[in-house]
């Protein structure tokens, strides 16, 4: 269900179940988590095969869950989203077609979300009595603000790429999202990792600023020759 291959500094991870709009089962979640954990490239490009990014949880699986099973399935999806969010790699979601429910939640866990003009987004579970539970209620307000998150989630509406851009749900609309992953991968890998950690840090302000200064000092020491070469070009 999950295909993973490297091309230079970019590891492409594809949810490869196009006949089911890349909906994820128990095994699919485990495979995705393993692929993210095994990546040692500085950038991961996450995509879906075929005409959808990811439809989220496989409804055939959800229909068979009892209360305990439903909680465990939610926790499994949350664990995978955390693996994406905390990966040392910069994770770029390339969203082409539908991102629904858990698929949208996986995209929210990524560091950068890039859409094609054909991309659409939604949390439609509320229309039939459910909601996405792979960390979406935590991340959605952080990404688009509480007001937008409440309206978007409670309405169950589907939005197109342009609306998603206006909401801040994606940062760019491009024909080839992979090009953004390649662009990011051209930068220094250690600086990418440090920047991701600093921007993701949710400690208090004083702690974040201290860590920022320490990380900057480490990078200056590591790239002293590069800095000297740049200075010589001035």
Secondary structure, DSSP 8 states (H G I E B T S, - for coil): -EEEEEETTEEEEEE--GGGTT-B-HHHHHHHHHHHHH--SSEEEEEESTTEEE--B-HHHHHT--HHHHHHHHHHHHHHHHHHHH-SSEEEEEE-SEEETHHHHHHHHSSEEEE-TT-EEE-GGGGGT----SSHHHHHHHHH-HHHHHHHHHH--EEEHHHHHHHTS-SEE-S-THHHHHHHHTS-HHHHHHHHHHHH--S-HHHHHHHHHHHHHHHHHHTHHHHHHHHHH-
